[in-house]
């Protein structure tokens, strides 16, 4: 699961959302969206680094992208994770 941390008034968030959608769809990855303004306790941690794409759930997820999305890098990261899950480590 990926989590996109956004603010409702953020145009960069709109841009990242649009760039993320086809990559997530191609990999069958669910993207949860969380509005930072609904979580004031996260402000110190994330501040102005929105949009922020996390691997996993917010706020614990690992940062994958902040402010802009490199769709090619995300595509490669998701492909590598899929290949690793398919390996037999016995």
MOKANOR-V279064 format. One record per residue. RES is the residue in three letters. D_FIRST is the distance of its C-alpha to the first C-alpha in Angstrom with 1 decimal. Layout:
res: {RES RES}
d_first: {D_FIRST D_FIRST}
This chain:
res: {UNK UNK UNK UNK UNK UNK UNK UNK UNK UNK UNK UNK UNK UNK UNK UNK UNK UNK UNK UNK UNK UNK UNK UNK UNK UNK UNK UNK UNK UNK UNK UNK UNK UNK UNK UNK UNK UNK UNK UNK UNK UNK UNK UNK UNK UNK UNK UNK UNK UNK UNK UNK UNK UNK UNK UNK UNK UNK UNK UNK UNK UNK UNK UNK UNK UNK UNK UNK UNK UNK UNK UNK UNK UNK UNK UNK UNK UNK UNK UNK UNK UNK UNK UNK UNK UNK UNK UNK UNK UNK}
d_first: {0.0 3.8 6.7 10.1 13.0 16.1 19.6 21.2 24.1 22.4 23.2 21.2 18.1 19.3 19.8 16.3 14.8 17.2 16.6 12.8 13.1 14.9 12.9 9.6 12.1 13.8 10.9 9.7 6.2 5.3 6.0 7.4 10.7 12.9 16.6 17.9 21.3 20.3 19.6 22.8 22.3 19.5 22.1 23.6 20.5 19.1 22.4 22.9 19.9 18.2 16.4 14.0 10.6 8.7 6.4 5.3 7.2 10.5 13.0 12.3 9.6 11.2 12.5 12.1 14.4 16.8 19.2 18.9 16.5 17.7 16.2 18.0 16.7 13.0 14.0 15.7 13.0 10.6 13.9 14.8 11.8 12.5 16.1 15.8 14.1 17.0 19.7 22.1 22.9 25.8}
